[in-house]
Each structure stands twice: as structure tokens, then as C-alpha cells.
Amino acid sequence: MNKITILIPVYNEKKSLPEILKRVENVEFGLEKEIILIDDCSTDGTKDLYPSLPYKVLYHKRNMGKGAALRTGFEQASGDIIIIQDADLEYNPEDYKALVEKIKDNTADVVYGSRLLDKRNRKNFLPLSYIGNITLSFLTKLLFKVNITDMETCYKAFRADFIKNVKIESDRFDFEPEITAKVLKRGARFIELPISYNARTVTEGKKITWRDGVRAIFTLIKFRFTDV
């Protein structure tokens, strides 16, 4: 494997985007690195940053959601490994070197970075978010008979030749349960590794809500009993 693609969906992240890009650039994989930004119709001035950036930027003409942004990104990704990076500062890009290594050495097709495997992260979760993540991961474990602790994590790394054969239907945050259901039903060699986490609040720009949690439940059930 020679190349990694880092997909960064962006929606109104003018304040955090320069810093997260700096952190991503500083991570060394021993692979050629492709960074793709997918702007989901930002309106806060984020777009003003792009002309000075040396990356491929894809644009949505209207706000469609994280799932739609990633669907666009997967289509354009040219790396042998693909990993997802949010445009905020909740996650540390240094953590995904270990995830990528498991794919490089052919141990796994799909690797998730689990915030719940590192118990020190518990104090960094918002209370409702912590309960929601545990509930959704337990439901995933129950439905798919897999040992999983953090289905909703941002850090998901994939073998490109595996994930490019998976059709993504969800437009918003229901991408997370959909992609999890589909890779598990396709028999992916799946593992989790612990990562760090520093949650932000709604006032700081967090966009996921309890409604997305409810939608995730229905999405898991739907794709458990749907051909993929």
C-alpha cells in the first residue's frame, strides 16, 4: 500500500479547520498522503480559507449532511487506505497511525478508533452523549454479534478496495450506523483500537443531537434486515 486518503467533511468550521489541518499534516504514515476537504455548503466564511490551501476541495451547492459529504469524498479518494477526520478538534490525528498500521499489515479491512476503550475519556464526554454512545454500541453488538464499543466514532479507517464497493445511502449522521452495519454484514475483518477524545459543546459548534441518536437506532435495525 502506497497512499492514504484523509477525508474531511466540513460545515462551518472556520475557527478549527486551520488547526486540524496542521495536526493532520504533522502525522507521518510512511505513505503518500492525500487530503480531501468536502465543503457541505458552509456559510460562516470557511470557504475563504480554501484558496490558500494545497488540497483538493469538493463543494456541495446545498447543505446535505455528513453522510452525503463522505459519499462525495469516497468517490474521489485515490488512496489505498481511506480514513475519516472531522474538521473540529475533538480527535487527535496522531491516534490514527495505529489504525492505519492494522490495514497496512493486512490484519484488518476496517479499523475503528474507540473512545470508550480508553476509560480516561469518560470525563470528556457530555453525559447524554456518553449514554447514547454506550446504548448504540450495545445495540450494534446485539444485532450484529460483534464485539464493538464505539459505533459512532469519527475515526474509521478502511481498505479502499473494500469500502468503495459499499453503497452509502444516508445523508446525515446516520452514515455511522449504516456504514457499520454494511461492513459487518459484508464480513469485514473488523477491529477497534483505543483513541483519545475531547468533546466540544453545542455552543462550541457540536452539531449532532439526540434526534440523530434516535435515527441511528432505526438505521441499525433497518440495515440489519436489509440486503447490502
N, C-alpha and C positions, 0 to 999 in steps of 0.2 A: 504494500500500500504506500502510495507516494503523496497523497494530497488529502487535506481535511477542509471541509466547508463548514463555516460557522454562520448559522442563520440567526439574524437579529430582527425580530418583528418590532416595529417602532410606532408608537402612537403618543404624541405629546410628551416627549421625553427630552426637551431641550436642555434641562438642567443636568441630567445624569448621563446623557449619551457620550459627551466627550470623555468623561472619566471611565466609563465602562469600556469604551473602545481602547483607551490607553492600557487598561488592565488586560484586555484580550490580546492586544499586540505583544504584551510582555511575556505571554505564555509560549514556551517553546515545546514543540512536539517532535521535532526531528522530521517533520513533514512540511511540504509546501502548504501555505495557508491561504484560503480564500474566504474573505469576509463579505457577506451579502446582507445589506440592510433592506428591509421591506417596509416602506412607509405607508401606514394604513390611514392616509388622509389626515395627517397631523395639522393642527390649526394654531399651535402655540409658538410658532417660529422655528420649530425643529428643522423644517425644510431649508432654512437659511444656512444651516451648518453643512449641508451636503456638498456644495460646490468645492469646498476646500478639502474634502475627504478623498483618499485614494481608493475607494471601494466601489463595488457595484451597488447601485441603489435602484430598487424597483418601487414603483408607485401604484397605489390604489387611488382611483378617482373619487371614491367614497369610502367611509369607514365601514369595514366589513367584519373585523374581528381577528383575533389571534390565529384561529384555525385557518381562515382564508389567507392571511399573510403567509403562514407557513406552507400552505399548499402552493402558493406562488413561488416561494423560496425553493421548495423541493424540486420544482420543475426546472429551475435554473442552476441548481447546485451541480458542480462538476467534480467534487471530491470523492474519494473512495470511502471516506467516513464523513458523516454529517452529524453535527451537534447543534442543539438549540441554546441560545443565550438571550435572556430577557434584557431589555435596554435600561433597566433600573439597576440598583446597586445591592439587591438582596442576596445575590450569589457571588461567590469568589471564583473567577475563571481559573485560578491555579488548581482548583479542585477537580477540574475535568480532565487533567492529564492522566489520572489513574483510570478514568472511564475509557478514554481513548486507547490506552495501553491494552485493555482487555480485548478490544476489537482488533488492534494491530497484531496481537499474538494469536488470534483466531480462537480465543476462549469463548467469545460470545458474539451474537449478532446484534443484540440490543443491550445497552447498559444504562440503568437509571442511577442518578445521584440521589441518595435518600437522606433527607434532612432528619428523619426520625431514627435512623440508625446511630446517630450521634446524640446522645441524651443531653449534651450540653446545649443543644439548640432549643430545647423545650422552652426555656425562658425567653427566647427570641420570637416565639410565635405569639400572635394575637390569640386570646383564649378561644374564641369561636372558630378561628382558622385551624387551631390545633385539633379541636374536637372534630371538625369537619374532615380534616385530612385522615385522622385515625378511622373515622366511620367509613369513608370512601375506600380506603385501602383494605379494611376488613371485608367490605362488600366485594371488592375485586378478588380477594383471596377466596372468598366463599364461592363466587360464581365461576372462577377460572381455575380453582385448585392450584394456586401458585403461591409461593412464599414472597409476598410483596408488602412493603411497609410504607411506601410513599408514591402512590399512583399519580398524584397531582404535581409532582416535582417539575420544575422547568428543565433541569438538566437531564436530557435524554439524548443518548448517543446511538447512532445506527450505522450498520454496514449499508452503504449506499445501494448496493445491488439488491439488498433485501427490502429496504424501505421504499424504494422507488416503484416497487410492484404493489404497494398498498395504496388504494384509493382513499383519499381523505374527503369526507362529506361535510363535516362540521365546520362552521364558520367562526365560532367564538371559542370560549374556554372549554366547551365540550369536546374540543380537539383532544384534550388529555385522556379522558376515558375512552374515546373512540380509538385512538391510536394504540392505547394499551390493550384494549380488547382485541384488536385486529392482529397485532404482532403475536399475542399469546395464542390466539386461535390458529395462526399460521405456523405454530411450532417453533418460534424463535428461541434460540439459546439465550436465555434472559438471566441477568444478574443485577444486583444492586450493590452499590458501594457508598459508604458514608461521605457526606459533604457538610460544609458549614452553611449557616443561614442567618440573615439579619433582616427580619421583616420590616417593611415600611407600613405606615398607616394610610388610611384613606386620604387624610389631609396632605400627606406627602406624595400622593399620586397612585396609591393602590387601586386597581380597577375591578378586581374580582369581588363578587358579593355572595351572600347566602343563596340568592336565586341561581347562581351558577352551580352551587353545590347541589341543589335540588335537580337541576338539569343534568348534572353528572350522574346522579343515581339512575335516572331514566335512560341515559345514554348507555351506561354499563349494561343494564338489563336488555335494552334493545339489541345491542351488538353481540350479546351473549347468545341470543337466539336468532341471529340473522347470519346468512351465509356471507363470508368475506372472501 
